[in-house]
Amino acid sequence: MNNPLKILIQVEPRDISYINKIFEGYDGLAVVTTLNRQEGLIALTVTPETKIDVLGILYNFPKKIVFL
């Protein structure tokens, strides 16, 4: 990835797998890393070119997401 950026979010731990599957379906859009499963902390590594698309998906996610 050129000039990678991190988007840090917190979700319900049960939603981590769902977010992983969503971004697996969008090959190359973001790399999802679970930082703390018990707390639901996730880092999404994106490029400047994919950041807007990733944020659009996250803002429209049907469950609560806290941006850190």
C-alpha positions as semicolon CSV with decimal commas, in nm:
position;residue;x (nm);y (nm);z (nm)
1;M;0,000;0,000;0,000
2;N;0,125;0,345;-0,087
3;N;0,118;0,592;0,206
4;P;-0,098;0,372;0,431
5;L;-0,336;0,536;0,676
6;K;-0,502;0,380;0,982
7;I;-0,868;0,412;1,074
8;L;-0,925;0,301;1,433
9;I;-1,273;0,192;1,536
10;Q;-1,449;0,015;1,819
11;V;-1,745;-0,216;1,767
12;E;-1,926;-0,482;1,965
13;P;-1,690;-0,782;1,975
14;R;-1,953;-0,997;1,801
15;D;-1,939;-0,758;1,498
16;I;-1,566;-0,799;1,432
17;S;-1,615;-1,102;1,208
18;Y;-1,889;-0,922;1,013
19;I;-1,661;-0,626;0,941
20;N;-1,380;-0,861;0,836
21;K;-1,611;-1,037;0,591
22;I;-1,737;-0,712;0,442
23;F;-1,387;-0,591;0,365
24;E;-1,276;-0,933;0,237
25;G;-1,548;-0,890;-0,025
26;Y;-1,391;-0,562;-0,135
27;D;-1,053;-0,705;-0,231
28;G;-0,775;-0,453;-0,170
29;L;-0,995;-0,182;-0,021
30;A;-0,862;-0,217;0,336
31;V;-0,663;-0,450;0,557
32;V;-0,853;-0,526;0,877
33;T;-0,655;-0,597;1,194
34;T;-0,815;-0,687;1,526
35;L;-0,626;-0,505;1,800
36;N;-0,828;-0,626;2,099
37;R;-1,107;-0,877;2,049
38;Q;-1,256;-0,839;2,396
39;E;-1,291;-0,461;2,353
40;G;-1,386;-0,475;1,985
41;L;-1,091;-0,261;1,874
42;I;-1,009;-0,275;1,504
43;A;-0,757;-0,098;1,280
44;L;-0,829;-0,063;0,910
45;T;-0,525;0,012;0,696
46;V;-0,623;0,209;0,387
47;T;-0,463;0,424;0,120
48;P;-0,552;0,787;0,054
49;E;-0,734;0,662;-0,257
50;T;-0,951;0,410;-0,069
51;K;-1,011;0,607;0,253
52;I;-1,333;0,777;0,133
53;D;-1,484;0,446;0,017
54;V;-1,395;0,273;0,345
55;L;-1,541;0,557;0,552
56;G;-1,858;0,543;0,341
57;I;-1,898;0,174;0,421
58;L;-1,832;0,233;0,791
59;Y;-2,069;0,532;0,817
60;N;-2,346;0,318;0,665
61;F;-2,274;0,013;0,880
62;P;-2,602;-0,103;1,036
63;K;-2,455;-0,132;1,386
64;K;-2,281;0,111;1,620
65;I;-1,922;0,205;1,534
66;V;-1,712;0,439;1,746
67;F;-1,432;0,615;1,559
68;L;-1,120;0,655;1,772
